[in-house]
Amino acid sequence: MTDTKRAGRERGFTLIETSIALLVMLVAGLGAASLFSYAANYNTGANDRAAAQALAQRRMEQLRKMTFASIDDSTETVTNAGRDYTVQTTVCNDSTALCGGSAAFKRITVTVTPAAVTVGTWSRTAVVLVTLRGSTNLGPNFP
């Protein structure tokens, strides 16, 4: 078989076909890269929310150790894993229904807000924990 007969039977891709295939692969690759960037940003936001939840829980545990009379409002800035969070403790201790209906109860609200967030609005929202704490003083009817 001569080289001229072989060359006549072999067919390759044209320049246009190759260009179209490269364009399709480019679009698919850019879509995957965009999705990867989106996922990485929202994963960071989820880590911020988890850290805020852990800080709120830690503050609640600190308040649990404190005496009933010493629990009061406070605001502080805490750095956790290189990020700043504002931890605000609000105490309601009158006898209204909102505060527990008795002066022997305190309604404690711990709000943790990320200070600076660069991803979506869902990760900028505060983590809020609310609890009621009762006085350990025994009433006059206790034997």
Contacts in CASP RR format, 6 or more apart in sequence:
PFRMAT RR
TARGET T0000
AUTHOR 0000-0000-0000
METHOD contacts of the structure
MODEL  1
MTDTKRAGRERGFTLIETSIALLVMLVAGLGAASLFSYAANYNTGANDRA
AAQALAQRRMEQLRKMTFASIDDSTETVTNAGRDYTVQTTVCNDSTALCG
GSAAFKRITVTVTPAAVTVGTWSRTAVVLVTLRGSTNLGPNFP
13 21 0 8 1.000
41 118 0 8 1.000
41 119 0 8 1.000
41 120 0 8 1.000
42 119 0 8 1.000
42 120 0 8 1.000
42 123 0 8 1.000
44 118 0 8 1.000
44 119 0 8 1.000
45 117 0 8 1.000
45 119 0 8 1.000
45 120 0 8 1.000
45 123 0 8 1.000
46 123 0 8 1.000
47 81 0 8 1.000
48 83 0 8 1.000
48 114 0 8 1.000
48 117 0 8 1.000
48 123 0 8 1.000
49 123 0 8 1.000
49 127 0 8 1.000
51 80 0 8 1.000
51 81 0 8 1.000
51 83 0 8 1.000
51 85 0 8 1.000
52 85 0 8 1.000
52 112 0 8 1.000
52 113 0 8 1.000
52 114 0 8 1.000
52 126 0 8 1.000
52 127 0 8 1.000
53 112 0 8 1.000
53 127 0 8 1.000
54 80 0 8 1.000
55 78 0 8 1.000
55 80 0 8 1.000
55 85 0 8 1.000
55 87 0 8 1.000
55 112 0 8 1.000
55 127 0 8 1.000
56 87 0 8 1.000
56 110 0 8 1.000
56 111 0 8 1.000
56 112 0 8 1.000
56 127 0 8 1.000
56 128 0 8 1.000
56 129 0 8 1.000
57 129 0 8 1.000
59 87 0 8 1.000
59 89 0 8 1.000
59 110 0 8 1.000
59 112 0 8 1.000
59 129 0 8 1.000
60 108 0 8 1.000
60 110 0 8 1.000
60 129 0 8 1.000
60 131 0 8 1.000
63 71 0 8 1.000
63 89 0 8 1.000
63 108 0 8 1.000
63 110 0 8 1.000
63 133 0 8 1.000
64 133 0 8 1.000
68 106 0 8 1.000
68 133 0 8 1.000
68 134 0 8 1.000
68 135 0 8 1.000
68 136 0 8 1.000
68 137 0 8 1.000
71 91 0 8 1.000
71 106 0 8 1.000
71 108 0 8 1.000
71 133 0 8 1.000
72 89 0 8 1.000
72 91 0 8 1.000
73 89 0 8 1.000
73 90 0 8 1.000
73 91 0 8 1.000
74 88 0 8 1.000
74 89 0 8 1.000
75 86 0 8 1.000
75 87 0 8 1.000
75 88 0 8 1.000
75 89 0 8 1.000
76 86 0 8 1.000
76 87 0 8 1.000
77 84 0 8 1.000
77 85 0 8 1.000
77 86 0 8 1.000
77 87 0 8 1.000
77 115 0 8 1.000
78 84 0 8 1.000
78 85 0 8 1.000
78 86 0 8 1.000
78 87 0 8 1.000
79 85 0 8 1.000
83 114 0 8 1.000
83 115 0 8 1.000
83 116 0 8 1.000
84 114 0 8 1.000
84 115 0 8 1.000
84 116 0 8 1.000
85 112 0 8 1.000
85 113 0 8 1.000
85 114 0 8 1.000
85 115 0 8 1.000
86 111 0 8 1.000
86 112 0 8 1.000
86 113 0 8 1.000
86 115 0 8 1.000
87 110 0 8 1.000
87 111 0 8 1.000
87 112 0 8 1.000
88 110 0 8 1.000
88 111 0 8 1.000
88 112 0 8 1.000
88 113 0 8 1.000
89 108 0 8 1.000
89 109 0 8 1.000
89 110 0 8 1.000
89 111 0 8 1.000
90 108 0 8 1.000
90 109 0 8 1.000
90 110 0 8 1.000
90 111 0 8 1.000
91 106 0 8 1.000
91 107 0 8 1.000
91 108 0 8 1.000
91 109 0 8 1.000
92 98 0 8 1.000
92 99 0 8 1.000
92 100 0 8 1.000
92 106 0 8 1.000
92 107 0 8 1.000
92 108 0 8 1.000
92 109 0 8 1.000
93 99 0 8 1.000
93 103 0 8 1.000
93 105 0 8 1.000
93 106 0 8 1.000
93 107 0 8 1.000
94 103 0 8 1.000
95 101 0 8 1.000
95 102 0 8 1.000
95 103 0 8 1.000
98 107 0 8 1.000
99 105 0 8 1.000
99 106 0 8 1.000
99 107 0 8 1.000
100 107 0 8 1.000
100 132 0 8 1.000
104 134 0 8 1.000
104 135 0 8 1.000
104 137 0 8 1.000
105 132 0 8 1.000
105 133 0 8 1.000
105 134 0 8 1.000
105 135 0 8 1.000
106 132 0 8 1.000
106 133 0 8 1.000
106 134 0 8 1.000
107 130 0 8 1.000
107 131 0 8 1.000
107 132 0 8 1.000
108 130 0 8 1.000
108 131 0 8 1.000
108 132 0 8 1.000
108 133 0 8 1.000
109 128 0 8 1.000
109 129 0 8 1.000
109 130 0 8 1.000
110 128 0 8 1.000
110 129 0 8 1.000
110 130 0 8 1.000
111 126 0 8 1.000
111 127 0 8 1.000
111 128 0 8 1.000
112 126 0 8 1.000
112 127 0 8 1.000
112 128 0 8 1.000
113 124 0 8 1.000
113 126 0 8 1.000
113 127 0 8 1.000
114 123 0 8 1.000
114 124 0 8 1.000
117 123 0 8 1.000
117 124 0 8 1.000
END
